[in-house]
Amino acid sequence: MAAQAVLRDRRVMGRLRLASQRLAGTAGTSVPELVRWMTAMQAQDLPAALWAVGARVPGTGITDVRAAINAGTVVRSWPMRGTLHLVAPGDLRWMLDLTAERLTKSIAGRHRQLEITWADIEKARDLALDRILADGPISRAVLFKVFDAGGQPTQGQRGIHLLGALCRHGWLVLGPLAGNQQLIAAFDNWIPASRAMEREEAVAEFLLCYFRSHGPATLHDFAWWTRLPLTEVRAAFENVRHELVELELEGISYWLSPQVATLLDSGVPGARSVHLLPGFDEFVLGYTDRTLVLDPGHSDLIVPGGNGVFKKTVVAAGKVIGTWALHGTGPGAAVVPELFGDIRPLKAEAQAALARAAKRYLAFLGD
């Protein structure tokens, strides 16, 4: 492919990302298909993750997304950055193979503070698998009781670090839902089939999937997203760059799929779109540089005080223009937007699009 284009209007970039992320133009056809397409979707907040999927698959209700998790056709785990994501089950193991060692090294000091050794992790693994293979998936509370009874204390974050280690190494995984919590399952039982790839092939696959689902994006965006070394990323990128299109903006190279790049000629969708996205959505969090879709002056309004908790966002024509919240419950529930103070009042057409987005969200919840 090796195609290249120079873009003058940065306002188009957000709309191209809407198209790549299945928020404009082509939509997801099912919950598992959408999650596989997105490669990995932020899921530290479960209700937000459910709507992140629903927003991309028209006609989907919250019970559809929960059913996919319960059936194991979508998996929620820690594939990278020590952060929960939704991923396709067959992809989780090769992602962990790429990222687990680096993350383990980064938290080694914390493990020393908590007095967690490799022998402790192996003991916790045996305790967990003995119980789960006998009784099926169990809650975190029950698992921690098993650890405590077996001589592996769980106080002071020791339990969650043991659980994280067992999930990173592919022995345990989050399984079916129990309310807004998830039971913990044995990895090989819950995910009986996993794709296998050599490391260089896997990094190249990761790159290609990311740029198809998140482009336009940079190599730095991908390296930050996965926490893979930039030198390794650059080397693997040479194996897939011919399958992507380079888009230059203000001297920076962005990469995206040929299919989305063709929209520059045929018409980029989303010019009149309004979306109500959840907190922690990939549209905002999927990149280290968010200035293409979020004015830096508004960042503190999305993450007040830099506390790491991202608010729900109102996105118009590929640009974050405010936040929103759900007020009330049941039939009386209403979406209440709060646009940034320097944003012009929405015109009638945009107000109608916002009303449609709110109606869709309420329908998703009501299923």
Secondary structure, 3 states (H helix, E strand, C coil): CCEEEEECCCHHHHHHHHHHCCCCCCCCCCHHHHHHHHCCEECCCHHHHHHHHHCCCCCCCHHHHHHHHHHCCCEEEEEECCEEEEECHHHHHHHHHHHHHHHHHHCHHHHHHCCCCHHHHHHHHHHHHHHHHHHCCECHHHHHHHHHHCCCCCCCCHHHHHHHHHHHCCCEEEEEEECCEEEEEEHHHHCCCCCCCCHHHHHHHHHHHHHHHHCCECHHHHHHHHCCCHHHHHHHHCCCHHHCEEEEECCEEEEECHHHHCHHHHCCCCCCCEEEECCCCHHHHCCCCCCCCCCHHHHHHHCHHHCCCCCCEEEECCEEEEEEEEECCHHHCEEEEEECCCCCCCCHHHHHHHHHHHHHHHHHHHC
